[in-house]
Amino acid sequence: MDNRTIRAIYPDGFLPKIAPKQQDIFTTLGYREQSDSYSYDISNTIGYNKMDIYVEDSLNTSLGLNTPTDFNSGKLSFWQNTLNADATRLLAWPADNPLNLAYGAEYRHEEARIGAGEWASWVDGLTPIIDGPNRGGDTVGGAQLYPGFSPANANQSSRNIVAIYTEANHQITQKLETSISLRNEHYSDFGNTLNGKLSMNYMLADSFNIRTSVSTGYRAPSLQQMSYYRTATSYKVETNGSVTAQENGTFPVSNEVARLLGAQDLNPEESQRTNIGFTWQTTNALQMNLDFFQINIDDRIILSGDINNTTMIPDAAQDYMRTNNISFARYFLNGVDTRSLGFDASVKYRAYVDQDTLDFHAQWHHQQTNIKSLHIPSQLAPIANQVFDRSEQ
């Protein structure tokens, strides 16, 4: 009964598979110099990643017996160029406990691309089902398992980021050490952001240290989240002989259908982290560490579920989807605030065997993440369970 196969090609059915070919290349060049009171480092790193998406042992049913069985469904690529200049200096002040200062700057260029797949991977050839019980019915276009990126999906996006940062570390007393760091970044597409971290370490006893820290974080939406565009188009031959196209898939937030469904420009994710823990050197051979943490993340980016054209979405969205024959749409949105609570525990033990040493190291990480609030666009409030359903939560 499956309409996605051609029995003349696969009489016993078929099992298509995705066979991506990936290239990952990077190189770093730099210069470093160091003395007793200072050091500096200048470096440039270029990284490139490309994934060509191939589908094997498949077919495009809508091309009939002329269909290939292997396809190039397109490619995803990303490259990044990062230039860093870093320095550290041990200041002469204060004389008893000199201040250690680190500072630097960074320039980063990012570029992401989506390349279209070969014609047969995404096209609907309009050939009806040629065999089986539903012979003569409508087929679905594109390579089965992974329809290719169409030329309309192909795009390129880029941005530049400039950052300056500094960190100061000071041994205030013999037992108390503090550190503060600040980082200011300017994104060509998101403007400025300032984040920092404050940490303290106190030696309660020779073998027992207590530490704590508070920090803020910032993550701009990735270029892929802002520009990802992948749709599949199928065609239906009506009884009067006319051809109707149906489109569905993932749309960028700038696309009109996404806007009518409540999409807005993506905002950065912002976080706040607090941490408290201790280190206990019980003997020369045994050390234990335990840290408790809490992480709040605001405006986390999620991919919506399939939003169908129903009477529960705004009239303008219904009309647009009907006029453009869009059966369902997805898009990225800042959909949720979360809070994570957990701990990291570790034990290190060193045993001495004759003149050799044997190290044992055990770690335990536990984390529970809860949803603080959801941000469902008002246009989609009646179908909130489709935007971010229970299984996704």
Wavefront OBJ file of the C-alpha trace (Angstrom):
o trace
v 0.000 0.000 0.000
v 3.054 2.309 0.251
v 2.874 5.026 -2.428
v 6.506 6.095 -1.918
v 8.022 3.150 -3.783
v 8.162 1.840 -7.338
v 7.781 -1.910 -7.291
v 9.413 -2.312 -10.681
v 12.641 -0.939 -9.110
v 12.317 -2.315 -5.565
v 9.995 -5.339 -5.726
v 10.770 -6.244 -2.099
v 10.745 -2.689 -0.764
v 13.756 -0.543 0.021
v 15.648 0.976 2.935
v 17.196 4.331 1.938
v 20.101 5.697 3.921
v 21.798 9.059 4.366
v 25.528 8.884 3.563
v 26.994 12.326 4.322
v 30.550 13.220 3.366
v 32.140 15.696 5.690
v 35.248 17.849 5.502
v 36.622 19.529 8.610
v 39.744 21.647 8.123
v 41.437 24.169 10.367
v 44.828 25.767 10.766
v 46.369 28.039 13.387
v 49.380 30.309 13.024
v 50.728 32.398 15.855
v 53.618 33.860 17.796
v 54.215 33.696 21.551
v 56.747 35.295 23.876
v 57.127 34.934 27.636
v 59.262 36.258 30.481
v 59.045 36.203 34.271
v 56.683 39.191 34.460
v 54.721 39.119 31.201
v 53.668 37.056 28.201
v 51.804 37.724 24.977
v 50.335 35.653 22.196
v 49.098 36.601 18.722
v 47.319 33.954 16.666
v 44.972 33.472 13.749
v 42.765 30.394 13.317
v 40.816 29.540 10.184
v 38.291 26.720 10.332
v 36.045 25.269 7.637
v 33.408 22.558 7.782
v 31.357 21.226 4.880
v 28.847 18.402 4.759
v 27.625 17.060 1.420
v 24.399 15.157 1.994
v 24.015 12.041 -0.151
v 21.038 9.704 -0.142
v 21.607 6.140 -1.328
v 19.298 3.233 -2.190
v 16.378 5.625 -2.536
v 14.241 7.028 -5.356
v 12.080 9.951 -6.376
v 8.714 8.320 -6.976
v 7.451 11.316 -8.943
v 10.055 10.684 -11.670
v 8.763 7.184 -12.378
v 11.144 4.684 -13.918
v 13.509 7.521 -14.869
v 14.364 8.192 -11.242
v 17.944 7.881 -9.981
v 18.455 5.733 -6.895
v 21.310 7.830 -5.458
v 21.095 11.592 -4.891
v 23.131 14.603 -3.856
v 20.625 16.446 -1.664
v 22.754 19.549 -1.162
v 25.395 20.788 1.219
v 25.791 22.750 4.436
v 29.015 24.664 5.060
v 30.436 26.992 7.675
v 33.737 28.794 7.964
v 35.187 30.996 10.644
v 38.273 33.205 10.849
v 39.436 34.229 14.342
v 42.267 36.650 15.124
v 43.377 36.831 18.780
v 45.848 39.004 20.666
v 46.331 38.097 24.343
v 48.715 39.280 27.037
v 49.371 38.735 30.743
v 51.384 40.897 33.108
v 52.368 40.616 36.761
v 52.061 44.117 38.192
v 54.467 45.481 40.790
v 51.521 46.684 42.881
v 50.744 45.882 45.597
v 54.227 44.885 46.650
v 53.257 42.113 49.070
v 50.730 40.412 46.764
v 51.198 41.536 43.135
v 48.152 41.695 40.884
v 48.104 39.353 37.887
v 46.404 40.995 34.889
v 45.321 39.356 31.624
v 43.768 41.175 28.682
v 43.212 40.812 24.979
v 41.134 41.392 21.888
v 39.472 39.217 19.270
v 38.086 39.620 15.771
v 35.889 36.870 14.328
v 34.213 36.461 10.943
v 31.554 33.772 10.444
v 29.878 32.620 7.262
v 27.248 29.910 6.695
v 25.895 28.580 3.405
v 23.189 26.237 2.187
v 23.833 24.761 -1.275
v 21.048 23.368 -3.436
v 20.883 19.676 -4.208
v 20.712 18.157 -7.661
v 17.464 18.620 -9.554
v 16.203 15.061 -9.064
v 16.651 15.273 -5.270
v 13.991 17.947 -4.765
v 11.787 18.122 -7.853
v 8.275 16.749 -8.169
v 8.173 15.203 -11.617
v 4.347 14.856 -11.645
v 4.500 11.186 -12.637
v 1.608 9.423 -10.877
v 1.964 6.167 -8.974
v 2.851 3.629 -11.672
v 2.179 0.364 -9.852
v 0.538 -1.071 -6.784
v -3.029 -0.819 -5.474
v -3.088 3.009 -5.734
v -1.827 3.160 -9.291
v -2.597 6.505 -10.934
v -2.695 8.432 -7.660
v -0.542 11.386 -6.645
v 3.056 10.862 -5.548
v 5.382 12.850 -3.309
v 8.354 14.613 -4.905
v 11.968 14.569 -3.820
v 14.368 11.871 -2.719
v 12.765 9.566 -0.185
v 14.182 9.913 3.356
v 15.886 13.274 2.701
v 14.466 15.522 -0.058
v 17.143 17.893 -1.311
v 17.520 21.622 -0.732
v 15.865 23.451 -3.619
v 17.411 26.522 -5.317
v 14.891 28.645 -3.360
v 16.356 27.257 -0.116
v 19.971 28.082 -1.036
v 21.376 31.089 0.826
v 24.450 32.647 2.396
v 24.776 34.673 5.619
v 27.694 36.176 7.505
v 28.611 38.457 10.401
v 31.578 40.025 12.206
v 32.290 40.060 15.940
v 34.826 42.224 17.777
v 35.619 41.642 21.455
v 37.871 43.019 24.168
v 38.352 41.325 27.523
v 40.315 41.533 30.727
v 40.827 39.453 33.861
v 42.441 40.375 37.172
v 43.559 37.811 39.747
v 44.661 38.843 43.237
v 45.818 36.942 46.299
v 44.267 39.351 48.806
v 45.484 37.434 51.838
v 47.355 34.227 52.357
v 44.006 32.422 52.469
v 41.754 34.459 50.139
v 42.138 34.666 46.376
v 39.765 36.591 44.081
v 39.338 36.885 40.332
v 37.200 39.140 38.166
v 36.817 39.059 34.388
v 34.896 41.189 31.884
v 34.239 40.688 28.171
v 32.646 43.226 25.860
v 31.556 42.078 22.400
v 30.092 43.871 19.399
v 28.118 41.824 16.870
v 27.480 43.318 13.449
v 23.918 41.966 13.692
v 23.180 42.209 17.449
v 25.139 45.159 18.800
v 27.027 45.264 22.105
v 26.996 42.962 25.109
v 28.993 43.037 28.341
v 29.425 39.922 30.497
v 31.539 39.079 33.481
v 32.540 36.610 36.158
v 33.486 37.051 39.817
v 35.061 34.180 41.734
v 36.609 33.661 45.165
v 38.607 30.870 46.743
v 39.106 30.680 50.508
v 41.474 28.289 52.282
v 39.539 27.290 55.379
v 42.308 24.865 56.371
v 45.527 23.647 54.795
v 43.670 20.768 53.171
v 40.202 22.337 52.660
v 39.268 25.094 50.180
v 35.856 26.698 49.636
v 35.143 28.358 46.284
v 32.264 30.270 44.770
v 31.546 32.180 41.579
v 28.824 34.150 39.806
v 28.808 34.883 36.079
v 26.684 35.990 33.176
v 26.633 34.544 29.675
v 25.506 35.530 26.201
v 24.877 33.436 23.106
v 23.830 35.101 19.881
v 21.602 33.025 17.581
v 23.728 31.021 15.195
v 23.718 31.950 11.531
v 22.167 28.565 10.824
v 19.237 29.242 13.163
v 18.593 32.592 11.530
v 18.901 31.492 7.909
v 17.994 27.781 7.783
v 15.494 27.247 4.982
v 14.442 23.783 3.884
v 11.140 23.042 2.231
v 9.640 20.225 0.240
v 7.176 20.807 -2.578
v 4.688 18.265 -3.866
v 2.201 18.629 -6.686
v -1.348 17.390 -6.963
v -3.175 16.936 -10.257
v -6.792 18.001 -9.753
v -9.749 16.293 -11.469
v -10.004 19.212 -13.923
v -6.382 18.663 -14.989
v -4.899 21.640 -13.110
v -1.775 21.198 -11.000
v -1.635 22.377 -7.363
v 1.657 22.696 -5.473
v 1.864 22.010 -1.730
v 4.856 23.386 0.215
v 5.942 22.609 3.759
v 9.092 22.737 5.838
v 11.278 25.048 7.947
v 11.214 28.758 7.127
v 13.565 31.532 8.320
v 11.952 34.071 10.661
v 12.185 36.712 7.922
v 9.859 34.716 5.659
v 6.351 36.136 5.351
v 4.554 32.969 6.403
v 6.677 32.788 9.555
v 5.899 36.442 10.328
v 2.164 35.870 9.946
v 2.503 32.949 12.351
v 4.077 35.161 15.012
v 7.792 34.890 14.200
v 10.031 37.732 15.346
v 13.729 38.417 14.881
v 15.648 36.045 17.116
v 17.117 37.475 20.324
v 20.317 36.295 22.009
v 20.120 33.764 24.812
v 21.282 35.221 28.136
v 22.329 33.218 31.176
v 23.254 33.654 34.830
v 25.291 31.018 36.673
v 26.110 30.631 40.360
v 28.464 28.020 41.753
v 29.652 26.973 45.208
v 31.872 24.063 46.124
v 34.923 22.784 47.917
v 38.151 20.839 47.473
v 39.320 18.511 50.233
v 42.793 16.980 50.172
v 42.191 14.363 52.848
v 45.620 12.732 52.421
v 48.489 13.052 49.992
v 46.851 10.283 47.979
v 43.159 11.272 48.111
v 41.418 14.436 46.874
v 37.681 15.111 46.695
v 35.841 17.904 44.835
v 32.171 18.867 45.011
v 30.468 21.789 43.263
v 26.791 22.768 43.245
v 25.516 25.012 40.463
v 22.441 26.802 39.202
v 22.086 28.062 35.610
v 19.236 30.268 34.425
v 18.876 30.686 30.655
v 16.454 33.239 29.234
v 15.067 33.176 25.688
v 16.365 29.737 24.749
v 15.981 29.094 21.037
v 13.839 26.151 19.966
v 12.437 24.887 16.676
v 8.664 24.943 16.633
v 6.576 21.939 15.796
v 4.580 21.654 12.572
v 2.064 24.513 12.410
v -0.791 23.416 10.190
v -3.227 25.648 8.348
v -6.220 25.474 10.673
v -8.976 27.834 11.726
v -7.144 28.371 15.041
v -4.381 30.484 13.476
v -4.894 34.136 12.407
v -7.030 34.714 9.330
v -4.172 36.439 7.514
v -1.958 33.400 8.045
v -4.711 31.081 6.852
v -5.210 33.127 3.695
v -1.487 33.319 2.967
v -0.940 29.590 3.489
v -3.977 28.779 1.361
v -2.961 31.176 -1.420
v 0.634 29.862 -1.448
v -0.412 26.236 -0.876
v 1.614 25.810 2.313
v 0.356 22.821 4.262
v 2.491 23.375 7.380
v 5.423 25.515 8.527
v 8.114 25.513 11.221
v 10.490 28.238 12.402
v 12.984 29.003 15.184
v 11.864 31.136 18.119
v 12.975 32.276 21.574
v 10.454 29.952 23.117
v 11.453 29.081 26.674
v 13.239 30.130 29.882
v 14.884 27.331 31.855
v 16.600 26.724 35.195
v 19.155 23.952 35.707
v 20.241 22.709 39.130
v 22.931 20.127 39.677
v 26.313 19.154 41.020
v 29.707 17.880 39.888
v 31.582 15.483 42.158
v 34.968 13.901 41.621
v 37.435 11.756 43.525
v 41.123 11.349 42.719
v 43.229 8.652 44.327
v 46.898 7.919 43.734
v 48.323 4.540 44.685
v 52.009 3.764 44.786
v 53.100 0.386 43.452
v 56.810 -0.252 43.909
v 58.401 2.709 42.120
v 55.383 3.406 39.923
v 52.127 5.304 40.518
v 48.582 4.311 39.649
v 45.911 7.045 39.394
v 42.168 6.481 39.856
v 39.689 9.181 38.891
v 35.894 9.005 39.294
v 33.376 11.688 38.308
v 29.653 12.117 38.831
v 27.582 14.804 37.117
v 23.909 15.301 37.941
v 21.631 17.954 36.440
v 17.916 18.638 36.347
v 16.489 21.241 33.990
v 13.044 22.740 34.532
v 10.994 25.102 32.386
v 10.391 28.438 34.094
v 8.158 29.923 31.408
v 7.123 29.538 27.777
v 7.037 32.314 25.187
v 4.424 31.246 22.664
v 3.456 33.976 20.149
v -0.038 35.296 20.798
v -0.982 34.374 17.226
v -0.407 30.707 18.104
v -1.789 30.609 21.642
v -4.749 28.379 20.638
v -2.304 25.743 19.288
v 0.490 26.153 21.837
v 0.698 22.366 22.185
v 1.781 22.175 18.527
v 4.424 24.886 18.844
v 6.227 23.233 21.791
v 4.572 19.922 22.543
v 4.832 17.719 25.616
v 7.468 15.405 24.151
v 9.723 18.359 23.295
v 9.280 19.783 26.784
l 1 2 3 4 5 6 7 8 9 10 11 12 13 14 15 16 17 18 19 20 21 22 23 24 25 26 27 28 29 30 31 32 33 34 35 36 37 38 39 40 41 42 43 44 45 46 47 48 49 50 51 52 53 54 55 56 57 58 59 60 61 62 63 64 65 66 67 68 69 70 71 72 73 74 75 76 77 78 79 80 81 82 83 84 85 86 87 88 89 90 91 92 93 94 95 96 97 98 99 100 101 102 103 104 105 106 107 108 109 110 111 112 113 114 115 116 117 118 119 120 121 122 123 124 125 126 127 128 129 130 131 132 133 134 135 136 137 138 139 140 141 142 143 144 145 146 147 148 149 150 151 152 153 154 155 156 157 158 159 160 161 162 163 164 165 166 167 168 169 170 171 172 173 174 175 176 177 178 179 180 181 182 183 184 185 186 187 188 189 190 191 192 193 194 195 196 197 198 199 200 201 202 203 204 205 206 207 208 209 210 211 212 213 214 215 216 217 218 219 220 221 222 223 224 225 226 227 228 229 230 231 232 233 234 235 236 237 238 239 240 241 242 243 244 245 246 247 248 249 250 251 252 253 254 255 256 257 258 259 260 261 262 263 264 265 266 267 268 269 270 271 272 273 274 275 276 277 278 279 280 281 282 283 284 285 286 287 288 289 290 291 292 293 294 295 296 297 298 299 300 301 302 303 304 305 306 307 308 309 310 311 312 313 314 315 316 317 318 319 320 321 322 323 324 325 326 327 328 329 330 331 332 333 334 335 336 337 338 339 340 341 342 343 344 345 346 347 348 349 350 351 352 353 354 355 356 357 358 359 360 361 362 363 364 365 366 367 368 369 370 371 372 373 374 375 376 377 378 379 380 381 382 383 384 385 386 387 388 389 390 391 392 393
